Amino acid sequence: MIQEKAGTVKLGDTVLDDNTKAMLEKLKIVTVIGSGTMGNGICHVFAQSGFNVHMMDINQAAMDKALGVIGKNMDRQIAKNALTEADKQAALGRITTYTDMAEAVKDADIVIEAATENIDLKVKIFQQLDQLAPEHCILATNTSSISITRIASHTKRPGKVIGMHFMNPVPVMKLVEIINGYATDVEVANTIHVLATYLGKVPCIVNDYPGFISNRILMPLINEAILSLQEGVAGVEEIDTIMKLGMAHPMGPLQLADFIGLDTCYSIMNVLHMGFGNQKYAPATLLANMVQAGFLGAKSGEGFYKYTPGSKELVVSERFKNKGWKI
Ligand SMILES: NC(=O)c1ccc[n+]([C@@H]2O[C@H](COP(=O)([O-])OP(=O)(O)OC[C@H]3O[C@@H](n4cnc5c(N)ncnc54)[C@H](O)[C@@H]3O)[C@@H](O)[C@H]2O)c1
């Protein structure tokens, strides 16, 4: 299986030692739960790396859309000579879709859960996975902030539950933040480390604290940008330009919030707020209002910016025009 690996995610000429090879050989079937923004990217990199991927979602339309997105993203790789048409067809041929979780996980060696960021939903999914997946199967979650230890405590295999936090967009971003729950087995963490490296990513192992490292640092930054906007310190363009040109961030925090999804940002801030019990993590009222009103960023068509299908132009939402710093 691992010889079939194709395209840019391949580890160049790296020769796999016997240990690594043995670990990877045990992971023949990967089930990805959820086929949204992250789920489709995770399916993409695994399929491109030669794994048989079972994509599972409660919504067949979401999976049809996900397959289309994967195809388009692979076309971009082909245009850059990073993949061939034959590689693309082979990778797509390795993905099978399921709406029935029992079918999707019955032969799985590893499950990566990438469903909506909601603690009750994730607990329910992990209880089901624990019952339906083979005993040896590793249960990983792509959660941005929910406690791995808490999710694991609802299963009978807490040693096999771990965080495997990919970044968006998955085929492009190099980092995988691996989160050890309090009870996660060392061998499981080692396997995920080897697996992430094999996928062409750079893994970093951290411990299970609210927001882990990535979102404990990123989300308060985004929230502070939203508070600055809310207080009228500066406008959307000014805030994003200052962070892009002044701090060399590739994207301003408000554009990034739109890209991640404002509902996801809100939910992570709530996890930090509750987890640390510190007022400094309270989500901005503007963020809460935008989420409640359905302005979720790129995925809903409007957040701090307005999104028109097919256009890459960055247009500030009418709601935030002329509301910045007045000279
Ligand atoms: N969006 C990001 O930038 C980002 C980055 C890193 C991690 N994450 C995390 O990844 C996870 C997924 O986020 P997303 O942005 O892809 O969400 P999304 O809203 O784009 O997709 C979620 C998908 O989960 C499906 N789903 C809901 N309940 C389900 C169930 N019971 N079984 C199977 N599928 C179900 C939905 O139908 C939907 O297709 C979240 O935990 C999020 O915190 C997101």
The ligand as a Tripos MOL2 file, in Angstrom:
@<TRIPOS>MOLECULE
LIG
   44    48     1     0     0
SMALL
NO_CHARGES

@<TRIPOS>ATOM
      1 N1        -12.2860   25.0640    9.6060 N.am      1 LIG1
      2 C1        -11.0460   25.1190   10.0510 C.2       1 LIG1
      3 O1        -10.2540   26.0090    9.6560 O.2       1 LIG1
      4 C2        -10.5520   24.0780   11.0240 C.ar      1 LIG1
      5 C3         -9.1750   23.9410   11.2200 C.ar      1 LIG1
      6 C4         -8.7110   22.9280   12.0660 C.ar      1 LIG1
      7 C5         -9.6210   22.0920   12.7160 C.ar      1 LIG1
      8 N2        -10.9690   22.2700   12.5150 N.ar      1 LIG1
      9 C6        -11.8850   21.3480   13.2030 C.3       1 LIG1
     10 O2        -12.2840   20.3510   12.2780 O.3       1 LIG1
     11 C7        -13.6110   19.9010   12.5800 C.3       1 LIG1
     12 C8        -14.4850   20.0860   11.3610 C.3       1 LIG1
     13 O3        -14.5130   21.4590   11.0240 O.3       1 LIG1
     14 P1        -14.9710   21.9460    9.5660 P.3       1 LIG1
     15 O4        -14.5620   23.3690    9.4620 O.co2     1 LIG1
     16 O5        -14.5490   20.9520    8.5340 O.co2     1 LIG1
     17 O6        -16.5700   21.8670    9.7390 O.3       1 LIG1
     18 P2        -17.6850   21.9050    8.6040 P.3       1 LIG1
     19 O7        -18.8570   22.5720    9.1950 O.co2     1 LIG1
     20 O8        -17.1270   22.4370    7.3130 O.co2     1 LIG1
     21 O9        -17.9940   20.3290    8.3320 O.3       1 LIG1
     22 C9        -18.5180   19.5000    9.3260 C.3       1 LIG1
     23 C10       -19.1290   18.2740    8.6450 C.3       1 LIG1
     24 O10       -19.4780   17.3440    9.6750 O.3       1 LIG1
     25 C11       -20.6620   16.6850    9.2570 C.3       1 LIG1
     26 N3        -21.3070   16.0530   10.4120 N.ar      1 LIG1
     27 C12       -22.0530   16.6210   11.3900 C.ar      1 LIG1
     28 N4        -22.4860   15.6680   12.2540 N.ar      1 LIG1
     29 C13       -21.9880   14.4880   11.8060 C.ar      1 LIG1
     30 C14       -22.0930   13.1330   12.2670 C.ar      1 LIG1
     31 N5        -22.7890   12.8080   13.3460 N.pl3     1 LIG1
     32 N6        -21.4600   12.1730   11.5530 N.ar      1 LIG1
     33 C15       -20.7580   12.4850   10.4430 C.ar      1 LIG1
     34 N7        -20.6320   13.7400    9.9530 N.ar      1 LIG1
     35 C16       -21.2440   14.7190   10.6340 C.ar      1 LIG1
     36 C17       -21.4920   17.7960    8.6220 C.3       1 LIG1
     37 O11       -22.5000   17.2620    7.7750 O.3       1 LIG1
     38 C18       -20.4080   18.5710    7.8500 C.3       1 LIG1
     39 O12       -20.2740   18.0850    6.5180 O.3       1 LIG1
     40 C19       -14.0680   20.7150   13.7990 C.3       1 LIG1
     41 O13       -13.8060   19.9700   14.9550 O.3       1 LIG1
     42 C20       -13.1780   21.9600   13.7280 C.3       1 LIG1
     43 O14       -12.9810   22.5600   14.9690 O.3       1 LIG1
     44 C21       -11.4540   23.2280   11.6790 C.ar      1 LIG1
@<TRIPOS>BOND
     1     1     2 1
     2     2     3 2
     3     2     4 1
     4     4     5 ar
     5     4    44 ar
     6     5     6 ar
     7     6     7 ar
     8     7     8 ar
     9     8     9 1
    10     8    44 ar
    11     9    10 1
    12     9    42 1
    13    10    11 1
    14    11    12 1
    15    11    40 1
    16    12    13 1
    17    13    14 1
    18    14    15 2
    19    14    16 1
    20    14    17 1
    21    17    18 1
    22    18    19 2
    23    18    20 1
    24    18    21 1
    25    21    22 1
    26    22    23 1
    27    23    24 1
    28    23    38 1
    29    24    25 1
    30    25    26 1
    31    25    36 1
    32    26    27 ar
    33    26    35 ar
    34    27    28 ar
    35    28    29 ar
    36    29    30 ar
    37    29    35 ar
    38    30    31 1
    39    30    32 ar
    40    32    33 ar
    41    33    34 ar
    42    34    35 ar
    43    36    37 1
    44    36    38 1
    45    38    39 1
    46    40    41 1
    47    40    42 1
    48    42    43 1
@<TRIPOS>SUBSTRUCTURE
     1 LIG1         1 GROUP 0 **** ****
